[in-house]
């Protein structure tokens, strides 16, 4: 399949998912809950199978057999396998960036907000699933060139954009001084990632005690805040 065909198929899947979400908004609450439970079951099955067998070796029929339900429901919700992969990454990213959706975020201040986000981000990066996804993209990216763009657009790039938005807001409030929020967000993520993520992806042993993880995250936050402290 060509890159153009992959893009067209992914766009169709996104359009189908948007239509499904529109229809979902008018459904009864009980049905919405059942539908969401079904969606989560499909996503969990897909995540497990992608890790166990690889992206290419996993069929949508395999996912349905593992999760239960029907193939037609899977197609309705996700469109195709690329849409399923995209939804997996989006859900993981959303769980990390929801720190910035807290209604009381301004009361907490940049240090507490960035620390909470950094801890969630580091835990996701260093989780078995987070490591496995990167290995999958490296191993199968040549055969499935759509994987890396989907991953970066819905994962790291989306996450960094949300951090950049927060840093820009703090600059406007005078809490931080951030001339280039996009570059600052990228730098912050690199600090959080540190040397541990690449080592883990390359199957080097990384054994961090909880207190060591906390110290690593706190150092990343401290460095970011020092770099962007308002001029006195």
C-alpha positions in Angstrom: 0.0 0.0 0.0 1.4 3.4 -0.9 1.8 6.3 1.5 -1.0 8.2 -0.3 -3.3 5.2 0.1 -2.4 4.9 3.7 -3.2 8.6 4.2 -6.5 8.4 2.4 -7.5 5.3 4.4 -6.5 7.0 7.7 -8.5 10.1 6.7 -11.5 8.0 6.0 -11.2 6.2 9.3 -11.0 9.6 11.1 -14.2 10.8 9.3 -16.0 7.6 10.2 -14.9 7.9 13.8 -16.1 11.6 13.9 -19.5 10.5 12.6 -19.7 7.8 15.2 -18.9 10.3 18.0 -21.6 12.6 16.7 -24.1 9.8 16.8 -22.9 8.8 20.3 -23.7 12.2 21.7 -27.4 11.6 21.2 -27.5 8.2 22.7 -28.9 7.3 26.1 -26.4 7.4 29.1 -26.6 3.7 29.7 -25.9 2.9 26.1 -23.0 5.4 26.1 -21.4 3.6 29.0 -21.7 0.2 27.4 -20.3 1.6 24.2 -17.3 3.1 26.1 -16.7 -0.2 27.9 -16.7 -2.0 24.5 -14.3 0.6 23.1 -11.9 0.2 26.0 -12.1 -3.6 25.7 -11.1 -3.3 22.0 -8.3 -0.9 22.8 -6.9 -3.1 25.6 -7.0 -6.2 23.3 -5.3 -4.4 20.5 -2.6 -3.0 22.8 -1.8 -6.5 24.1 -1.8 -8.1 20.7 0.4 -5.4 19.1 2.9 -6.0 21.9 2.7 -9.8 21.8 2.6 -10.3 18.0 3.6 -7.0 16.4 1.5 -4.6 14.4 1.7 -6.4 11.1 1.0 -9.8 12.5 -2.1 -8.7 14.3 -5.4 -8.7 12.3 -8.6 -7.0 13.3 -10.2 -10.4 13.6 -7.6 -11.2 16.2 -8.5 -8.1 18.1 -12.2 -9.0 18.0 -11.6 -12.6 19.1 -9.6 -11.3 22.1 -12.0 -8.5 23.1 -15.4 -9.9 22.1 -18.0 -8.0 20.2 -18.1 -7.7 16.4 -15.9 -6.7 13.6 -18.5 -4.2 12.4 -18.4 -2.4 15.8 -14.6 -2.2 15.6 -14.8 -0.7 12.1 -17.5 1.8 13.2 -15.4 3.0 16.1 -11.9 3.0 14.6 -12.2 2.6 10.8 -9.2 0.4 10.3 -6.1 -0.8 12.1 -4.3 2.5 11.7 -7.3 4.2 13.3 -7.1 1.7 16.2 -3.4 2.4 16.7 -4.1 6.2 16.6 -6.8 5.8 19.2 -4.5 3.9 21.5 -1.9 6.7 21.4 -4.5 9.4 21.8 -5.9 7.8 24.9 -2.4 7.5 26.5 -1.6 11.1 25.7 -4.9 12.3 27.0 -4.3 10.5 30.3 -1.0 12.4 30.7 -2.1 15.9 29.5 -5.3 16.0 31.6 -3.1 17.6 34.3 -3.6 20.8 32.3 -7.4 20.5 32.3 -7.8 20.8 36.1 -10.2 23.7 36.8 -8.0 24.7 39.7 -4.7 24.7 37.8 -4.0 28.3 38.4 -4.2 27.8 42.1 -1.6 25.1 42.1 1.2 27.1 40.4 3.8 26.0 37.7 5.9 23.8 40.0 3.1 21.5 41.2 1.5 21.4 37.7 4.7 20.6 35.9 5.7 18.1 38.5 2.4 16.2 38.2 2.6 16.2 34.4 6.3 15.1 34.4 5.5 12.2 36.7 2.7 11.0 34.5 4.8 11.5 31.4 7.8 9.6 32.8 5.7 6.8 34.0 4.1 6.4 30.6 7.5 6.5 28.8 9.0 3.9 31.1 6.0 1.6 31.3 6.2 -1.7 29.4 3.6 -0.5 27.0 5.4 2.8 26.3 8.7 1.0 25.6 7.0 -1.6 23.5 5.3 1.0 21.3 8.6 2.6 20.4 10.2 -0.7 19.7 7.3 -1.6 17.5 7.6 1.6 15.4 11.3 1.1 14.9 10.9 -2.6 14.0 7.9 -2.2 11.7 8.1 1.4 10.5 9.6 0.6 7.1 6.8 -1.9 6.3 4.1 0.4 7.8 5.3 4.0 7.2 2.0 5.4 8.6 2.9 4.3 12.1 5.6 6.9 13.0 3.6 10.0 11.7 0.5 8.7 13.6 2.5 8.2 16.7 4.2 11.6 16.7 1.1 13.6 15.7 -1.1 12.1 18.4 1.5 11.4 21.0 4.7 13.5 21.5 3.7 16.4 19.2 0.3 16.7 20.8 1.7 16.5 24.3 4.4 19.1 23.7 1.8 21.4 22.1 -0.3 21.2 25.3 2.8 21.9 27.4 3.7 24.9 25.2 0.2 26.3 25.6 0.5 26.0 29.4 3.9 27.7 29.4 2.6 30.5 27.2 -0.3 31.0 29.6 2.2 31.2 32.5 4.3 33.7 30.6 1.2 35.9 30.0 0.4 35.8 33.7 4.0 36.7 34.6 4.5 33.4 36.5 7.2 32.4 34.1 9.3 34.0 31.4 9.0 31.9 28.2 10.2 33.5 24.9 9.6 30.4 22.8 7.0 28.1 24.4 7.4 25.4 21.7 11.1 25.1 22.2 10.7 25.3 26.0 8.1 22.4 25.9 10.5 20.3 23.8 13.3 21.0 26.2 11.2 20.1 29.2 10.2 16.8 27.6 13.8 16.0 26.9 14.7 16.7 30.6 11.9 14.3 31.7 13.0 11.6 29.3 16.6 11.9 30.4 18.9 9.0 29.6 16.6 6.3 30.9 14.1 6.1 28.1 16.6 5.4 25.3 18.4 2.8 27.5 15.1 1.0 28.2 14.1 1.0 24.5 17.5 -0.5 23.7 17.0 -3.2 26.3 19.6 -1.9 28.7 18.7 -2.5 32.4 17.0 0.5 34.1 16.0 -0.2 37.6 14.9 3.0 39.3 13.4 2.9 42.8 10.4 5.1 43.4 12.4 7.7 45.2 14.9 7.8 42.3 12.1 8.4 39.9 10.8 11.3 42.0 14.3 12.8 42.2 14.7 12.6 38.4 11.4 14.3 37.8 12.0 17.0 40.4 15.4 17.8 38.8 13.7 18.2 35.4 11.1 20.5 36.9 13.7 22.5 38.8 15.8 23.0 35.7 12.8 24.1 33.7 11.7 26.6 36.3 15.2 28.0 36.7 15.5 28.5 33.0 12.2 30.4 32.8 12.1 32.2 36.1 10.8 35.8 35.7 13.4 38.5 35.9 13.5 40.2 39.3 
